[in-house]
Amino acid sequence: MYFAHVLRAPLPDPLPEGEREVIETERLVIRLAKVEDVPEIIRFYRENRDHLQPFSPAYRPDFLEPATWLDQVRNRAHELEAGAGFRGFLFLRAQPDRIVGNINLTQVYRGASQSCVLGYNLAAEEEGHGYMTEAVRAAVAFAFDHWGLHRVAANYMPRNARSAAVLERCGFNVEGHAPAYLRINGIWEDHVLTSIINPSWKDSPS
């Protein structure tokens, strides 16, 4: 089992009394964005748009507007506080103010499912260093060890060889293929469906 160190720290405004998780690995800090990160978020997506768009839903016209991301900072803080998702950005420890990617745990289901869905992307210039493998392992550890979930699902387009390799290295197993599964960049794309199961899952006390 891969373990990541989870810190708890105050949320940025408007939820100063809440909490947010920061996942730390050997080379990365994975955390929610703060208000002061908004210019850096816009820089990240502007510089990597051509790289990310073929594997992402079509960006909204206001996607790179500061107001959009100020709303996102607040919405994502509320989402985490409610236990409904964790949408974090990747920062290198060596460059703590520079975003190199993001990783999301969303569609969190409790009850009989106890599962979530993993998504991620990485800056073009940072590929090939193993950062995303490190981040995925840490996110799965967070989902299993901190949230106590039983299953993490992750899906990728068949032509996305890098994503397939990351998930395989992290222990995800292919479950099947779904035709026209998600609308990516304006086109309904087939996806390979994968998941990883928590081998140490225990039911929470009643």
ZASE-265793 format. One record per residue: residue number from 1; residue in three letters; x, y negated, z of N, C-alpha, C in turn. Coordinates in Angstrom, 3 decimals, always signed. Each point is the difference from the previous one (the first is absolute). Layout:
ZASE-265793
 num residu      n_x      n_y      n_z     ca_x     ca_y     ca_z      c_x      c_y      c_z
 NUM    ala        X        Y        Z        X        Y        Z        X        Y        Z
...
This chain:
ZASE-265793
 num residu      n_x      n_y      n_z     ca_x     ca_y     ca_z      c_x      c_y      c_z
   1    met   +0.848   +1.189   +0.000   -0.848   -1.189   +0.000   +0.885   -1.241   +0.000
   2    tyr   -0.359   -0.967   -0.839   +0.747   -1.260   -0.079   -0.642   -0.982   +0.971
   3    phe   +0.777   -0.627   +0.847   -0.528   -0.937   +0.975   +0.468   -1.411   -0.319
   4    ala   -0.896   -0.944   +0.094   +0.330   -1.407   -0.152   -0.262   -0.698   +1.325
   5    his   +0.783   -1.026   +0.261   -0.157   -0.760   +1.229   -1.081   -1.039   -0.206
   6    val   -1.021   -0.011   +0.860   -1.114   -0.931   -0.128   +0.064   -1.018   +1.125
   7    leu   +0.059   -1.273   -0.372   +0.003   -1.086   +0.972   -1.372   -0.643   +0.016
   8    arg   -0.353   -0.605   +1.120   -1.262   -0.726   +0.082   +0.333   -1.458   +0.303
   9    ala   -0.607   -0.912   -0.775   +0.318   -1.414   +0.153   -1.266   -0.813   -0.223
  10    pro   -0.046   -1.273   +0.456   -1.197   -0.820   -0.187   -0.302   -0.234   -1.472
  11    leu   -1.278   -0.048   -0.329   -0.424   -0.329   -1.356   +0.191   -1.491   -0.261
  12    pro   +0.237   -0.374   -1.256   -0.002   -1.421   -0.336   -1.402   -0.577   +0.118
  13    asp   -0.115   -1.307   +0.091   -1.278   -0.672   -0.037   -0.809   +0.535   -1.193
  14    pro   -1.308   +0.311   +0.103   -0.891   -0.463   +1.043   -0.277   +1.022   +1.091
  15    leu   +0.793   +1.012   +0.171   -0.250   +1.018   +1.002   +1.180   +0.115   +0.964
  16    pro   +0.319   -1.066   +0.735   +1.205   +0.036   +0.826   -0.051   +1.014   +1.123
  17    glu   -1.194   +0.434   +0.407   -0.093   +0.935   +1.107   -0.093   +1.437   -0.467
  18    gly   -0.017   +0.229   -1.293   -0.056   +1.357   -0.518   +1.377   +0.624   -0.026
  19    glu   +0.115   +1.087   -0.762   +1.279   +0.681   -0.128   +0.196   +0.429   -1.443
  20    arg   +1.240   +0.096   -0.401   +0.315   +0.561   -1.305   +1.174   +0.947   +0.163
  21    glu   +0.072   +0.993   -0.860   +1.090   +0.949   +0.058   +1.092   -0.376   -0.993
  22    val   +1.208   +0.214   +0.409   +1.157   -0.147   -0.867   +0.697   +1.347   -0.035
  23    ile   +0.203   +0.540   -1.185   +0.662   +1.289   -0.162   +1.441   -0.268   -0.396
  24    glu   +0.925   +0.521   +0.762   +1.418   -0.201   -0.283   +0.643   +1.326   -0.385
  25    thr   +0.805   -0.030   -1.050   +0.781   +1.157   -0.419   +1.469   -0.407   -0.032
  26    glu   +0.842   +0.872   -0.466   +1.434   -0.292   -0.021   +0.322   -1.263   -0.780
  27    arg   -0.686   -0.206   -1.148   +0.340   -1.136   -0.859   -1.135   -0.983   -0.210
  28    leu   -1.196   +0.321   +0.499   -1.183   -0.784   -0.323   -0.743   -0.459   +1.243
  29    val   -0.693   -1.120   -0.156   -1.032   -0.433   +0.935   -1.287   -0.101   -0.804
  30    ile   -1.029   +0.700   +0.457   -1.289   +0.012   -0.685   -1.004   -0.650   +0.938
  31    arg   -0.592   -1.106   -0.449   -0.894   -0.731   +0.895   -1.071   -0.748   -0.785
  32    leu   -1.023   -0.432   +0.739   -0.991   -0.885   -0.587   +0.658   -1.327   -0.380
  33    ala   -0.559   -0.621   -1.005   +0.471   -1.334   -0.377   -0.472   -1.029   +1.015
  34    lys   +0.789   -1.038   +0.153   -0.358   -1.155   +0.810   -0.245   -1.179   -0.936
  35    val   -0.607   -1.053   +0.539   -0.293   -1.178   -0.815   +1.254   -0.519   -0.681
  36    glu   +1.106   -0.012   +0.711   +1.232   -0.542   -0.577   +0.582   +0.897   -1.095
  37    asp   -0.516   +1.226   -0.155   +0.468   +0.896   -1.065   -0.685   -0.240   -1.344
  38    val   -1.039   -0.820   -0.026   -0.797   -0.147   -1.223   +0.837   -0.422   -1.204
  39    pro   +0.881   -1.002   +0.083   +0.821   -0.320   -1.181   +0.843   +1.177   -0.468
  40    glu   +0.502   +0.800   +0.926   +0.808   +1.162   -0.368   -0.848   +1.088   -0.647
  41    ile   -1.229   +0.179   +0.461   -0.911   +0.955   -0.636   -0.237   -0.396   -1.455
  42    ile   -0.264   -1.272   -0.226   -0.256   -0.487   -1.358   +1.241   +0.178   -0.861
  43    arg   +1.168   -0.278   +0.550   +1.243   +0.218   -0.738   +0.156   +1.460   -0.395
  44    phe   -0.266   +0.906   +0.932   +0.129   +1.434   -0.262   -0.902   +0.430   -1.155
  45    tyr   -1.259   -0.369   +0.051   -0.924   +0.436   -1.044   +0.246   -0.713   -1.326
  46    arg   +0.397   -1.249   +0.038   +0.282   -0.707   -1.252   +1.184   +0.644   -0.725
  47    glu   +1.071   +0.292   +0.737   +1.193   +0.568   -0.617   -0.200   +1.452   -0.434
  48    asn   -0.920   +0.707   +0.628   -0.176   +1.427   -0.277   -1.305   +0.326   -0.705
  49    arg   -0.701   -1.006   -0.447   -1.322   +0.238   -0.576   +0.056   +0.935   -1.201
  50    asp   +0.893   -0.232   -0.919   +0.085   +0.855   -1.189   +0.392   +1.429   +0.370
  51    his   +0.776   +0.138   +1.044   +0.426   +1.320   +0.470   -1.137   +0.749   +0.679
  52    leu   -0.822   -0.703   +0.792   -1.036   +0.645   +0.805   -1.340   +0.145   -0.707
  53    gln   -0.329   -0.935   -0.894   -1.337   -0.022   -0.585   -0.407   +1.294   -0.708
  54    pro   +0.886   +0.688   -0.736   -0.440   +1.240   -0.674   -0.491   +1.089   +0.947
  55    phe   +0.313   -0.109   +1.292   -0.402   +1.016   +0.971   -0.931   -0.564   +1.067
  56    ser   -0.555   -1.199   -0.258   -0.828   -0.682   +0.998   -1.320   -0.445   -0.617
  57    pro   -1.043   -0.137   +0.833   -1.228   -0.624   -0.507   +0.303   -1.391   -0.542
  58    ala   -0.791   -0.445   -0.965   +0.227   -1.318   -0.601   -0.027   -1.082   +1.075
  59    tyr   +0.983   -0.872   -0.042   +0.063   -1.081   +0.977   -1.107   -1.017   -0.254
  60    arg   -0.582   -0.501   +1.074   -0.991   -1.065   -0.108   +0.672   -1.284   -0.476
  61    pro   -0.759   -0.913   -0.619   +0.603   -1.257   -0.459   +0.668   -0.802   +1.115
  62    asp   -0.520   +0.125   +1.226   +0.561   -0.775   +1.111   +0.993   +0.813   +0.826
  63    phe   +0.494   +1.109   -0.538   +0.841   +0.914   +0.768   +1.256   -0.666   +0.540
  64    leu   +0.575   -0.924   -0.746   +1.240   -0.646   +0.408   -0.225   -1.367   +0.640
  65    glu   -1.231   -0.283   +0.406   -0.295   -1.264   +0.657   +0.255   +0.113   +1.504
  66    pro   +0.609   -1.013   +0.620   +0.242   +0.046   +1.451   -1.261   +0.261   +0.815
  67    ala   -1.123   -0.588   -0.395   -1.231   +0.185   +0.768   -0.419   +1.466   +0.042
  68    thr   +0.230   +0.715   -1.089   -0.332   +1.426   -0.043   +0.766   +0.761   +1.067
  69    trp   +1.283   -0.293   +0.120   +0.828   +0.750   +0.935   -0.135   -0.485   +1.434
  70    leu   -0.384   -1.246   +0.201   -0.332   -0.435   +1.351   -1.217   +0.768   +0.506
  71    asp   -0.978   +0.199   -0.887   -1.157   +0.823   +0.370   +0.419   +1.441   +0.257
  72    gln   +0.895   +0.532   -0.834   +0.458   +1.375   +0.166   +0.719   +0.204   +1.333
  73    val   +0.816   -0.964   +0.404   +0.701   +0.110   +1.286   -1.010   +0.195   +1.119
  74    arg   -1.032   -0.799   +0.013   -1.008   +0.094   +1.055   -0.826   +1.278   -0.122
  75    asn   -0.400   +0.330   -1.221   -0.832   +1.192   -0.196   +0.747   +1.275   +0.383
  76    arg   +1.279   +0.060   -0.337   +0.778   +1.206   +0.304   +0.255   +0.131   +1.499
  77    ala   +0.121   -1.124   +0.677   +0.140   +0.056   +1.448   -1.265   +0.557   +0.642
  78    his   -1.150   -0.477   -0.449   -1.274   +0.523   +0.506   -0.153   +1.486   -0.338
  79    glu   +0.392   +0.377   -1.201   -0.109   +1.395   -0.432   +0.796   +0.927   +0.914
  80    leu   +1.230   -0.407   +0.318   +0.822   +0.825   +0.880   -0.559   +0.030   +1.411
  81    glu   -0.452   -1.151   +0.474   -0.553   -0.060   +1.346   -1.201   +0.933   +0.135
  82    ala   -0.766   +0.148   -1.081   -1.169   +0.883   +0.014   +0.355   +1.461   -0.234
  83    gly   +1.281   +0.289   -0.283   +0.406   +1.367   -0.284   -0.451   +0.487   -1.358
  84    ala   -0.300   -0.936   -0.907   -0.519   +0.362   -1.315   +1.071   +0.088   -1.070
  85    gly   +1.219   -0.452   +0.293   +1.053   +0.058   -1.001   +1.232   -0.749   +0.454
  86    phe   +1.105   +0.314   -0.648   +1.271   -0.695   +0.229   +0.587   -0.312   -1.362
  87    arg   +0.078   -1.297   -0.342   +0.536   -0.440   -1.287   +1.256   -0.824   +0.279
  88    gly   +1.151   +0.670   -0.061   +1.234   -0.633   +0.389   +0.923   -0.282   -1.171
  89    phe   +0.888   -0.953   +0.194   +1.045   -0.300   -0.973   +1.323   +0.565   +0.490
  90    leu   +0.855   +0.354   -0.958   +1.322   +0.547   +0.293   +1.035   -1.117   -0.032
  91    phe   +0.761   -0.092   +1.078   +1.110   -0.938   +0.102   +1.264   +0.800   +0.277
  92    leu   +1.085   -0.333   -0.666   +1.274   +0.623   +0.313   +0.534   -0.575   +1.307
  93    arg   +0.573   +0.836   +0.836   +0.608   -0.510   +1.229   +1.096   -1.016   -0.322
  94    ala   +0.713   +0.237   -1.102   +1.090   -0.906   -0.372   -0.509   -1.337   -0.529
  95    gln   -1.269   -0.053   -0.443   -0.612   -1.227   -0.505   -1.398   -0.103   +0.589
  96    pro   -0.127   -0.331   +1.256   -1.269   +0.131   +0.716   -1.119   -0.923   -0.463
  97    asp   +0.282   -0.972   -0.824   -1.039   -0.908   -0.484   -0.381   +0.262   -1.449
  98    arg   +0.587   +1.026   -0.621   -0.242   +0.275   -1.416   -0.817   +1.277   -0.172
  99    ile   -1.127   -0.114   -0.686   -0.877   +1.143   -0.245   +0.529   +0.797   -1.182
 100    val   +0.096   +1.322   +0.170   +0.463   +0.870   -1.083   -1.069   +0.999   -0.428
 101    gly   -1.134   +0.005   +0.677   -1.062   +0.931   -0.367   -1.133   -0.067   +1.002
 102    asn   -0.972   +0.878   -0.175   -1.061   +0.108   +0.988   -0.452   +1.444   +0.129
 103    ile   -0.677   +0.281   +1.091   -0.537   +1.337   +0.233   -1.286   -0.148   +0.797
 104    asn   -1.021   +0.751   -0.404   -1.328   -0.150   +0.587   -0.555   +1.336   +0.450
 105    leu   -0.611   +0.003   +1.165   -0.811   +1.117   +0.471   -1.418   -0.531   +0.103
 106    thr   -0.878   +0.461   -0.893   -1.357   -0.532   -0.066   -1.003   +1.157   -0.020
 107    gln   -1.280   -0.366   -0.112   -1.084   +0.984   -0.011   +0.155   +0.973   +1.183
 108    val   +0.153   -0.582   +1.173   +0.172   +0.802   +1.210   -1.354   +0.557   +0.424
 109    tyr   -0.088   +1.321   +0.068   -1.218   +0.677   +0.414   +0.276   +0.798   +1.261
 110    arg   -0.873   -0.141   +0.951   +0.089   +0.784   +1.221   -1.011   +1.152   -0.081
 111    gly   -0.613   +0.355   +1.088   -0.986   +1.074   -0.039   +0.609   +1.307   -0.464
 112    ala   -0.696   +0.655   -0.910   +0.444   +1.309   -0.490   +1.180   -0.097   -0.952
 113    ser   +0.287   -1.201   -0.533   +1.047   -0.137   -1.017   +1.377   -0.282   +0.611
 114    gln   +0.099   -1.002   +0.872   +1.264   -0.385   +0.623   +1.104   -0.174   -1.063
 115    ser   -0.249   -0.884   -0.958   +0.885   -0.125   -1.156   +0.122   -1.448   -0.445
 116    cys   +0.958   -0.240   -0.894   +0.146   -1.300   -0.636   +0.663   +0.196   -1.354
 117    val   +0.086   -1.095   -0.755   +0.602   +0.018   -1.328   +1.226   -0.910   +0.006
 118    leu   +1.087   +0.496   -0.575   +1.267   -0.724   -0.076   +0.178   -0.622   -1.384
 119    gly   +0.471   -1.240   -0.025   +0.365   -0.659   -1.253   +1.253   -0.826   +0.218
 120    tyr   +0.739   -0.287   -1.077   +1.262   -0.718   +0.172   +0.510   -0.515   -1.334
 121    asn   +0.923   -0.972   +0.072   +0.771   -0.403   -1.177   +1.305   -0.630   +0.446
 122    leu   +0.930   -0.089   -0.936   +1.356   -0.453   +0.307   +0.492   -0.922   -1.103
 123    ala   +0.781   -0.997   +0.381   +0.594   -0.912   -0.976   +0.864   +0.764   -0.997
 124    ala   -0.017   -0.436   -1.234   +0.747   +0.688   -1.057   +1.484   +0.103   +0.335
 125    glu   +0.580   -1.074   +0.522   +1.441   -0.011   +0.248   +0.404   +0.840   +1.210
 126    glu   -0.990   +0.468   +0.790   +0.310   +0.794   +1.189   -0.209   +1.496   -0.212
 127    glu   -0.409   +0.400   -1.182   -0.193   +1.421   -0.273   +1.346   +0.728   -0.025
 128    gly   -0.038   +1.272   +0.366   +1.200   +0.815   -0.064   +0.836   +0.025   +1.264
 129    his   -0.475   -0.670   +1.060   +0.753   -0.040   +1.264   -0.629   +0.866   +1.090
 130    gly   -1.124   +0.626   -0.286   -0.662   +0.829   +0.998   -0.866   -0.755   +0.982
 131    tyr   -0.241   -1.293   -0.249   -0.785   -0.790   +0.941   -1.437   +0.506   +0.118
 132    met   -0.610   +0.359   -1.132   -1.400   +0.393   +0.075   -0.158   +1.361   +0.662
 133    thr   +0.931   +0.898   -0.218   -0.047   +1.279   +0.722   +0.068   -0.252   +1.500
 134    glu   +0.895   -0.889   +0.403   +0.134   -0.353   +1.416   -1.284   -0.618   +0.540
 135    ala   -0.609   -0.879   -0.790   -1.221   -0.673   +0.436   -1.181   +0.959   +0.078
 136    val   -0.130   +0.893   -0.980   -1.113   +0.948   +0.008   +0.109   +0.939   +1.196
 137    arg   +1.181   +0.500   +0.273   +0.168   +0.873   +1.161   -0.386   -0.726   +1.285
 138    ala   +0.385   -1.260   +0.100   -0.332   -0.771   +1.195   -1.497   -0.261   +0.101
 139    ala   -0.637   -0.303   -1.118   -1.439   -0.257   +0.017   -0.780   +1.256   +0.374
 140    val   +0.429   +1.144   -0.524   -0.660   +1.264   +0.351   +0.183   +0.282   +1.490
 141    ala   +1.199   -0.238   +0.518   +0.239   +0.193   +1.428   -0.906   -0.907   +0.829
 142    phe   -0.180   -1.227   -0.456   -0.899   -0.935   +0.687   -1.430   +0.532   -0.009
 143    ala   -0.459   +0.457   -1.163   -1.369   +0.509   -0.109   -0.218   +1.219   +0.887
 144    phe   +0.994   +0.875   +0.058   -0.129   +1.225   +0.784   +0.235   -0.243   +1.495
 145    asp   +1.087   -0.665   +0.331   +0.423   -0.086   +1.395   -0.646   -1.154   +0.755
 146    his   -0.318   -1.090   -0.695   -0.579   -1.161   +0.669   -1.518   -0.011   -0.122
 147    trp   -0.509   +0.252   -1.186   -1.448   +0.038   -0.186   -0.604   +1.377   +0.272
 148    gly   +0.814   +1.035   +0.011   -0.503   +1.337   +0.266   -0.827   +0.591   -1.130
 149    leu   +0.282   -0.398   -1.235   -0.765   +0.524   -1.128   +0.475   +1.397   -0.390
 150    his   -0.869   +0.715   -0.699   +0.282   +1.377   -0.411   +0.539   +0.093   -1.413
 151    arg   -0.375   -0.954   -0.862   +0.333   +0.117   -1.427   +0.251   -1.384   -0.587
 152    val   +1.036   -0.104   -0.832   +0.266   -1.206   -0.792   -0.026   +0.401   -1.464
 153    ala   -0.835   -0.650   -0.779   -0.102   +0.263   -1.441   +0.754   -1.070   -0.773
 154    ala   +0.538   +0.371   -1.151   +0.674   -0.952   -0.890   -0.173   +0.487   -1.429
 155    asn   -0.312   -0.895   -0.902   -0.283   +0.366   -1.390   +0.855   -0.823   -0.948
 156    tyr   +0.393   +0.606   -1.114   +0.842   -0.724   -0.957   -0.369   +0.384   -1.427
 157    met   +0.284   -0.910   -0.915   -0.238   +0.260   -1.416   +1.036   +0.999   -0.506
 158    pro   -0.378   +0.937   -0.859   +0.934   +1.047   -0.432   +1.305   -0.522   -0.592
 159    arg   -0.016   -1.162   -0.624   +1.228   -0.522   -0.601   +0.896   -0.726   +1.004
 160    asn   -0.457   -0.136   +1.240   +0.787   -0.710   +1.009   +0.945   +0.991   +0.685
 161    ala   +1.087   +0.302   -0.680   +0.936   +1.021   +0.484   +0.659   -0.398   +1.309
 162    arg   +0.285   -1.284   +0.181   +0.645   -0.434   +1.240   -0.903   +0.248   +1.207
 163    ser   -1.271   -0.324   -0.149   -0.926   +0.215   +1.103   -0.154   +1.490   +0.295
 164    ala   -0.062   +0.802   -1.040   -0.099   +1.454   +0.190   +1.193   +0.514   +0.790
 165    ala   +1.187   -0.493   -0.320   +1.214   +0.462   +0.672   +0.022   -0.432   +1.462
 166    val   -0.440   -1.229   +0.283   -0.042   -0.480   +1.375   -0.915   +0.882   +0.841
 167    leu   -1.196   +0.265   -0.502   -0.960   +0.783   +0.766   +0.479   +1.437   +0.204
 168    glu   +0.626   +0.565   -1.008   +0.535   +1.356   +0.147   +1.086   +0.037   +1.078
 169    arg   +0.897   -0.983   -0.019   +1.056   -0.047   +1.011   -0.570   -0.153   +1.408
 170    cys   -1.140   -0.666   +0.104   -0.594   -0.265   +1.312   -0.933   +1.111   +0.466
 171    gly   -0.111   +1.066   -0.783   -0.771   +1.153   +0.443   -1.451   +0.031   -0.419
 172    phe   -0.413   -0.880   -0.909   -1.376   +0.026   -0.504   -0.176   +1.164   -0.971
 173    asn   -1.152   +0.614   +0.049   -0.325   +1.127   -0.872   -1.072   -0.387   -1.003
 174    val   +0.165   +0.426   -1.235   -0.982   -0.280   -1.041   -1.259   +0.817   +0.262
 175    glu   -1.144   -0.673   -0.013   -1.289   +0.658   +0.236   -0.811   +0.168   -1.271
 176    gly   +0.281   -0.834   -0.996   -0.772   +0.089   -1.224   +0.203   -1.217   -0.879
 177    his   -0.786   -0.053   -1.056   +0.072   -1.101   -0.955   -1.407   -0.565   -0.187
 178    ala   -0.113   -1.315   +0.007   -1.293   -0.654   -0.129   -0.015   -0.861   -1.255
 179    pro   -0.827   +0.333   -0.995   -0.067   -0.821   -1.211   -0.706   -1.325   +0.273
 180    ala   +0.496   -1.048   -0.658   -0.612   -1.331   +0.094   -0.303   -0.363   +1.454
 181    tyr   +0.985   +0.148   +0.856   -0.214   -0.083   +1.449   -0.064   -1.435   +0.509
 182    leu   +0.931   -0.859   -0.459   +0.037   -1.386   +0.444   +0.173   -0.927   -1.194
 183    arg   -0.573   -1.196   +0.107   +0.139   -0.990   -1.066   +1.271   -0.806   +0.259
 184    ile   +1.028   +0.296   -0.761   +1.317   -0.601   +0.161   +0.294   -0.914   -1.186
 185    asn   +0.276   -1.262   +0.304   +0.317   -0.965   -1.051   -1.053   +0.011   -1.110
 186    gly   -1.253   +0.148   +0.417   -1.114   -0.053   -0.941   -0.328   +1.294   -0.701
 187    ile   +0.690   +1.096   +0.305   -0.220   +1.284   -0.671   -0.263   +1.077   +1.048
 188    trp   -0.983   +0.860   -0.236   -0.253   +1.127   +0.894   +1.094   +1.041   -0.220
 189    glu   +0.801   +0.212   +1.031   +1.181   +0.851   -0.107   -0.175   +1.314   +0.770
 190    asp   +0.515   +1.097   -0.581   +0.082   +1.271   +0.711   +0.999   -0.140   +1.144
 191    his   -0.218   +0.801   +1.053   +0.914   -0.006   +1.137   +0.259   +1.414   +0.499
 192    val   +1.201   +0.184   +0.525   +0.341   +1.223   +0.720   -0.314   -0.252   +1.473
 193    leu   -0.720   +0.924   +0.615   -0.424   -0.137   +1.386   +0.937   +0.802   +0.904
 194    thr   +0.542   -0.647   +1.024   +0.900   +0.682   +0.927   -0.393   -0.337   +1.436
 195    ser   +0.523   +0.767   +0.932   -0.208   -0.307   +1.413   +1.071   +0.669   +0.836
 196    ile   +0.096   -0.451   +1.241   +0.849   +0.628   +1.000   -0.827   +0.156   +1.267
 197    ile   +0.147   +1.129   +0.667   -0.779   +0.321   +1.188   +0.892   -0.114   +1.236
 198    asn   -0.554   -0.511   +1.063   +0.705   -0.134   +1.263   +0.100   +1.376   +0.671
 199    pro   +1.197   +0.586   +0.064   +0.134   +1.339   +0.563   -0.154   +0.025   +1.517
 200    ser   +0.076   -1.173   +0.622   -0.079   -0.064   +1.454   -1.283   -0.657   +0.479
 201    trp   -1.013   -0.042   -0.872   -1.226   -0.701   +0.358   -0.683   +0.655   +1.187
 202    lys   -0.473   -0.859   +0.908   -0.768   +0.471   +1.147   -1.240   -0.858   +0.136
 203    asp   -1.102   +0.643   +0.340   -1.239   -0.730   +0.200   +0.154   -0.925   +1.194
 204    ser   -0.563   -1.199   -0.130   +0.070   -0.941   +1.112   -0.912   +0.461   +1.126
 205    pro   +0.334   -0.346   +1.241   -0.850   +0.416   +1.113   -1.397   -0.577   -0.130
 206    ser   -0.994   +0.752   +0.406   -1.386   -0.482   -0.072   -0.297   -0.943   +1.161
